[in-house]
Amino acid sequence: MVDHDNTGSTGDDSASQVPDSPSTAPGAIPPGHDDSTPPERDGASPMARDEPIPMAHEPMVDDAAARVFLVGVTKRYGSTTALEDVIFTTEPGTIHGLVGPNGSGKTTVLRLIAGLANPTTGRISRPAGATGYSFQEPRFFPDLTVRENLSVFRSLADDPEPVSWVETLLSALRLEPVETRRARDLSGGFRKKLDLALALLDRPQLLLLDEPLADVDRFSRRKIRSFLTSYATDDRTILISSHNGDEFADAYDRLTVLVDGTVRADGAPDDEQVAAFREYYS
């Protein structure tokens, strides 16, 4: 299996990945492109998307609710099968965990839902509203401060949220102590929180989070969990990819266990079938 879930820590000295153009916010999902090679190998930033997804594979939008459907989704890179016949559904107003060991294809699933890559076969449907994506490797403008990043990307929205929402994010994610610091000088945990704030900037209906607590201190983890739990209202869905299911153990409404590109279990966290695979995500 190709390792699509590189969970290596960014660390304080890791270089941030930077969007190729200020025309697209890191957390916002514009038209995607077809990835012919795994994202870890192609060397291109996910923000560089020049070709639209063919209509046959473009994620359909569902105006009815903030649901995500994956039906028979397979993703191959040449002779390597990254995902095989993946099927699951998220429900509005829930926090859905996509859990499993490194290399299971969790990041690939998020990229397909976001429209950053095409499935080889299968069908994907996502909500018609805004989609926010917090990447496994944080993306922002390193020479801007935390507050400047939020201000710049807020200004790019057609109908930006009020400034008070920016203040809410700064407080809820504990970014206030570093709001005037250049993003390139942030520690790994603060970089991750800035990326999360950018994903939340448009108050998206669907929020995709890839290892959102990586490098984050315990106090901030508690604040983030509390904030996300309150954010998952009736018309919003949060899908969290993690190799450690215990990080959001009390917050998950449903878990999909992905191992070697296939769904091994799907159900409530206390479901016996899900619990049988606990060794893969705890």
N, C-alpha and C positions, 0 to 999 in steps of 0.2 A: 504493500500500500504506500502511496505517496503521502508524506507527512504534510497535511494541510493545516495542522494545528500546532504551529511552532510556539510553544508556551514559554520560551526562554524569556527571562526577565529583561526588561529594558534597562534597568539600572540607572543610577544617577548620571553616568557618563555616556550613556548610549545616545547616538545621534537621532534626532527626530526625523521622521519622514515628512517631507514637505509637499503640499499640493503644487502641481506644475503651473497653475494659474490662479489668481485671486478671484476668478469668476465663479468658483463653486465652493461652497462651504464644505469642510471635511465631513460633517455629519449629514449633509443633504445628499439625496440620491437622484442624480440626473440620468439620462439614457446611458446604457452600459455598452460593453463591447464583448466580442466573443474571445474568450481566452483559449488559445490553442495549446498553451503550455501551462503547467501549474503556476499559481500566483507566486509561489516562493522561488520559482526558477526564472520567470520571465524578466525580472529586474525592473518592471515598470510599476510606477505608483498607481494605485487604484484610481487616482484622480485623473489620470491621463486616459480619456475615453473619447476616441475620435469617430468610431464606427457604431451606428445604432444596432441594437440586437435585432436579428431577423424576427419578423412578426410571429413566426411559427413557435418561437421559444420565449418571446417576451412575456414576463409575468403579467397575468391578467389582473385587472382591478375589480374588486368587489365593493360595490357601493352600499351593500346591505349592512356590513358590520366590519369591525377590525379583526377579521379572521385571516389566517394564512392557511392555504391548502397546498400540500405537496402530494401528488398522486403519481406513483410509479416513476419517481425521479432517479435517473441514472446519469452519472457524469464520468466520462472516460477521457484520459489524456493519452492518445495513441493506444498502446496495448495495455496500459494501466487503468484499472477500474477504481476510481476514487469513491464513488457512491453507487450502490446497487439497489434499485427498486425501493427507494425511500418513500414512505407514506406516513404522514402525520398531519394533524390539524391543531391550530391554536384557537383559543376562544377569547372573545373580548372581555376586558376587565380582569385578566389573569396574568400571572408571571409564569412563563413556560420555560422550563430548563431543558436545554439540549446538552446532555452530559455524556462523558465517555473519556477514555484515555487519549493521550497524544496520538495524532496520526489517524484519528477515526473519521475525519472528513467534516468536522463540525464547522470550521471556518468556511469550507466549500459550500455547505448548506446556506450559511448566511449570505455569502456572495451571490449565490443563485437567487435567493429571495430578493436581495437588493437590486438585482439586475446588472451586477458587475461581471457576470459570466453566464454562459448559456448551458442549460442541461443538454446532455446528448439525446436523451429521450425523457418523456414524462411531462407533466403539467404542473405549473405553479400559479397560484392566485394570491394576491396580496391586497390590502385595503386601498381604496382610492385616495385616502388622505395622505398627509406628509409621512415620510419614512425617515427616521434618524438612525445613523449607524455609527457606533463607537468602535473604532478599529482595534485590532489586537496590538498593532504598533501605532501609537498616537500620531496624529497629523495636525499640524498647525503651522503658522508663520513664525519661525524662530526669532526673528528680529523685532517682533511686536510684543508688547507686554500682554499679560493675561487679559486685562480689560480691553486692550486694543483689539486683540483677536476676536473677542466676543462682539465688540462694537462693529468691526469691519464686516464680519459675516452676518450680523443682524441686518446691516444696511443693504445687503444683497438680496434680501427677501422681498418678494412682491408686496406682501402684507405683513411687515415685521411685527412681532409681539412687542408689547409695551416695554419700556426701559425697566420697569419694575420687575419684569420676569428675569432680566439679566441679574438684577440685585438678588432675587430669590435664588438663582443658581449659584451665585458667588457664595452666598451664605450656606445653602443646603449642602454644597459639595466642599465646603471649607476651603474655598479659594481666596477668601478675603485677605489672609495674611500675605499672599504673593501677587495680588492683583496688579501691582505696578512693576513686577519683575519681568524681565524679558523671558519669553517662553524657552529659549535655548538654555537658560540658566536654571530651569526647574529640575527638581529631583524626579526620579522615575514615577513616584506616586502622584506628584502634582501634575506631571505631564498627562498621566492617565485621567486624572480628574478634569483637566482642561478639555481633553478630547471628549469626555462624557458630557461636559457642559455644551460643547459645540453640537453634539448629537441631539441635545435636548432644546436647542435654541429656538426651533420653530414649533415647539410643543407638539411633536409628531404623534400621529395616531398609532403608528407602529414603530417600536424602538428595538433595534437590533444591537445587542451588546456582546462583544467578544472578549472574554476574560476581563470583565470590568473592574475587578478588585486586585488585579496584578500590581504588586509593589505598593499598595495602599495600606497605610497604618490602621491599626485596629479601631481607633476612635473614629476615623473617617469611614471605615467600612460600616460601622453601625449607623452613621448618619446617612450614608448612601443607601443602605438597605431600607431604612425607615422612609427616606424620600421616595424611592422607587415603589415601595409598597403603596404609598398614598397616591402615586402618579398613575398606577394601573387602575383607572376608573372604568366604568361600563363601556366607554367608547374607545378605550386604548388597550393595546396589547404590548407586552414586553417579552422578547425572546432572548434568553441569556445562554450563551455558549460557555461551558466551563469544564475543565477536567476534574474539578473539585466540587462535587455536588453539595458538600457541607457548607460552602460559603453562603448560600442562600437557602439553607435547609428549611428554615421556618417560613420562608416567603413563597416558595414554589407551590403553585396550584397543580401543576402537572409536570411530569418528567418524560422525556424521550431519551432512551439510552442508545447511543450510537457506538458501535464497535466494528472496526475494520470496514467502514463504509456501509454497514447494514443496520437497520433498526432491530435491536434485540428485545426491547420492551418499551411500552408506552402506556402511561396511566398515572393515577394519583401517586404521590410519593410513598404512601403507605400500602400501595397495592402489592400483593404477594409476588406477582410477576416482576414488577420493578425492583422490589427488594432483593429478589434472587440474583440480580446483576449488580448489587451494590459494590462489590469488590472492584468494579470497573470505574467507579466515579467517587470513591471516598478515600 
